[in-house]
Amino acid sequence: QTHLVESGGGLVRPGGSLRLSCATNETVFKFYGRSWYRQAAGKERELVATLSDRDETKYADFVKGRFTISRDGDRKTVYLQMTDLNPEDTAVYYCNLWPEGLRMPFGQGTQVTVSS
């Protein structure tokens, strides 16, 4: 059963923007934090951004100032707004619960490709 569903990926040119969404129908998840990870081809999965249950945000150094994690009013959907994308941002992006102790098996993710 898939509890978190990622969407919004696609092909974008360098310097472009995308907004990823992480949706759930699990009401209890709105009380938890959320996280975004990414995995590029041939590389390990890495943490990109986190949003705590108190809406505190943290970012990996490689996305600071370019990416923003947020949630909508019903607290079920979490977004990752990505700007000034570069080819090194190409990866499959996954969302999960936060903190790590709540982490579930990863879903299918959404592919982001940055290329001219």
Phi, psi and chi 1 to 4 in degrees:
 res  aa     phi    psi   chi1   chi2   chi3   chi4
   1 GLN       -  128.8 -174.7  176.1    0.8      -
   2 THR   -90.9  120.7  -58.5      -      -      -
   3 HIS   -97.0  -29.1  -61.9  -73.5      -      -
   4 LEU  -124.5  130.5  -64.2  169.4      -      -
   5 VAL  -123.4  121.4  178.7      -      -      -
   6 GLU   -92.5  147.2  -55.9   94.0  -17.4      -
   7 SER  -155.3  169.7   63.4      -      -      -
   8 GLY   104.9   -4.3      -      -      -      -
   9 GLY   -71.3  174.0      -      -      -      -
  10 GLY   165.6 -167.9      -      -      -      -
  11 LEU   -99.2  129.4  173.6   63.0      -      -
  12 VAL  -140.7  149.7   63.6      -      -      -
  13 ARG   -79.2  155.3  -65.4 -176.4 -176.7  -84.1
  14 PRO   -53.1  136.7  -28.5   36.3      -      -
  15 GLY    89.9   -8.7      -      -      -      -
  16 GLY   -82.5 -177.4      -      -      -      -
  17 SER  -132.4  153.7  -59.9      -      -      -
  18 LEU  -146.2  152.8  -79.9  175.0      -      -
  19 ARG  -121.8  119.2 -171.6  177.2   78.1  160.5
  20 LEU   -92.9  148.9  -52.8 -177.0      -      -
  21 SER  -122.9  147.0  -62.1      -      -      -
  22 CYS  -129.9  105.6  172.8      -      -      -
  23 ALA  -108.6  153.0      -      -      -      -
  24 THR  -147.2  152.2 -178.0      -      -      -
  25 ASN  -103.2    1.6  -74.7  -34.9      -      -
  26 GLU   -83.4  107.5  -63.4  -72.9  -17.2      -
  27 THR   -58.7  -36.8  -58.4      -      -      -
  28 VAL   -64.3  -24.8   67.4      -      -      -
  29 PHE   -66.5  -18.8  -73.5    2.7      -      -
  30 LYS   -69.8  -11.7   67.9 -179.8 -176.7  179.3
  31 PHE   -93.6   -4.4  -61.0  110.0      -      -
  32 TYR  -105.0  163.4  -60.5  156.9      -      -
  33 GLY   -76.3  171.2      -      -      -      -
  34 ARG  -138.5  158.0 -149.3   74.3   65.3   87.3
  35 SER  -141.3  155.9   54.0      -      -      -
  36 TRP  -120.4  133.9  -77.3   97.3      -      -
  37 TYR  -121.6  167.3  -66.0   79.3      -      -
  38 ARG  -146.3  154.2   71.4 -175.6 -172.9 -174.2
  39 GLN  -139.1  114.3 -173.4  168.3   20.0      -
  40 ALA   -85.0  157.7      -      -      -      -
  41 ALA   -56.3  128.0      -      -      -      -
  42 GLY    77.8    5.2      -      -      -      -
  43 LYS  -122.0  164.5  -64.1 -173.5  177.5 -179.0
  44 GLU   -78.6  156.4  -67.0 -170.7   -7.0      -
  45 ARG   -67.1  139.3 -174.2  175.8  -73.0  129.5
  46 GLU  -131.7  149.9   57.3 -173.8   -1.5      -
  47 LEU   -78.2  133.3 -178.2   63.3      -      -
  48 VAL  -105.1  -49.6  174.1      -      -      -
  49 ALA  -158.3  152.2      -      -      -      -
  50 THR  -133.2  151.3   62.7      -      -      -
  51 LEU  -133.0  115.0  177.6   68.7      -      -
  52 SER   -77.3  172.5   76.3      -      -      -
  53 ASP   -64.3  -17.6   58.0  -16.7      -      -
  54 ARG  -100.4   15.0  -61.8 -176.4  179.8 -174.8
  55 ASP    66.8   26.7  -67.8  -21.4      -      -
  56 GLU   -84.1  137.1  -63.2  160.5  -30.8      -
  57 THR  -113.5  147.8   59.1      -      -      -
  58 LYS  -141.6  148.9  -71.8 -172.9  178.6  179.7
  59 TYR  -133.6  148.3  -59.9   91.5      -      -
  60 ALA   -67.0  148.9      -      -      -      -
  61 ASP   -56.3  -33.7  -74.0  -16.4      -      -
  62 PHE   -74.5   -6.2   52.2   78.7      -      -
  63 VAL  -122.4   -2.7  -57.2      -      -      -
  64 LYS   -57.1  133.2  -85.3 -177.2 -177.2  175.8
  65 GLY    84.7   -9.9      -      -      -      -
  66 ARG  -115.7  -33.9  -59.7 -171.4  -61.8  124.4
  67 PHE  -110.5  148.1  -68.8   11.0      -      -
  68 THR  -135.5  126.9  -56.6      -      -      -
  69 ILE  -100.4  138.2 -172.9  171.1      -      -
  70 SER  -156.2  170.8   63.2      -      -      -
  71 ARG  -131.9  158.5   68.4  170.1   93.9 -134.0
  72 ASP   -88.5  179.7   66.4    2.1      -      -
  73 GLY   -60.5  -34.0      -      -      -      -
  74 ASP   -84.5   -0.9   71.4    1.5      -      -
  75 ARG    64.1   13.9  -61.6  178.4   61.8   83.0
  76 LYS   -95.0  -32.0  -76.6 -170.5  173.4 -178.4
  77 THR  -105.8  132.9  -59.1      -      -      -
  78 VAL  -117.2  141.4  170.2      -      -      -
  79 TYR  -115.9  157.1  -56.3  101.0      -      -
  80 LEU  -130.0  103.0 -174.6   67.2      -      -
  81 GLN   -84.4  122.7  177.6   69.1   49.3      -
  82 MET  -117.8  125.7  -52.7 -174.3  -64.5      -
  83 THR  -125.5  166.3   62.9      -      -      -
  84 ASP    48.7   47.7 -166.4   22.8      -      -
  85 LEU   -68.2  147.0  -73.9  160.4      -      -
  86 ASN  -131.6  165.1   59.1   64.5      -      -
  87 PRO   -56.8  -26.4  -29.8   37.1      -      -
  88 GLU   -70.3  -12.2  -70.8   70.0   37.9      -
  89 ASP   -84.3   -5.1  -64.0  -45.2      -      -
  90 THR   -63.2  123.8  -64.8      -      -      -
  91 ALA  -178.0  170.4      -      -      -      -
  92 VAL   -90.7  128.4  178.8      -      -      -
  93 TYR  -103.9  133.7  -75.6   71.6      -      -
  94 TYR  -124.6  146.2  -56.8   87.8      -      -
  95 CYS  -111.6  160.4   70.1      -      -      -
  96 ASN  -158.9  177.3 -145.8  -53.5      -      -
  97 LEU   -78.4  163.9  -60.5 -179.3      -      -
  98 TRP  -142.6  139.9 -173.5 -101.3      -      -
  99 PRO   -76.4  179.7   28.3  -35.8      -      -
 100 GLU   -59.3  -28.5  -79.2 -163.1  -17.9      -
 101 GLY   -62.6  -18.7      -      -      -      -
 102 LEU   -96.0   -2.4  -64.0  174.9      -      -
 103 ARG   -60.1  139.6 -154.5  167.9   74.2 -175.6
 104 MET  -109.6  170.7  -57.6 -178.0  -58.4      -
 105 PRO   -55.4  139.8  -27.2   36.4      -      -
 106 PHE   -71.6  147.1  -73.8   95.8      -      -
 107 GLY   -86.2 -153.8      -      -      -      -
 108 GLN   -82.1  -20.5  -66.5 -168.3  -15.2      -
 109 GLY    73.7 -178.3      -      -      -      -
 110 THR  -134.5  133.1 -174.6      -      -      -
 111 GLN   -82.3  130.9  173.9   71.9   48.7      -
 112 VAL  -117.4  123.5  171.8      -      -      -
 113 THR  -123.3  123.3  -57.3      -      -      -
 114 VAL  -111.7  112.2 -175.3      -      -      -
 115 SER  -157.0  147.4  175.1      -      -      -
 116 SER   -91.7      -   54.9      -      -      -
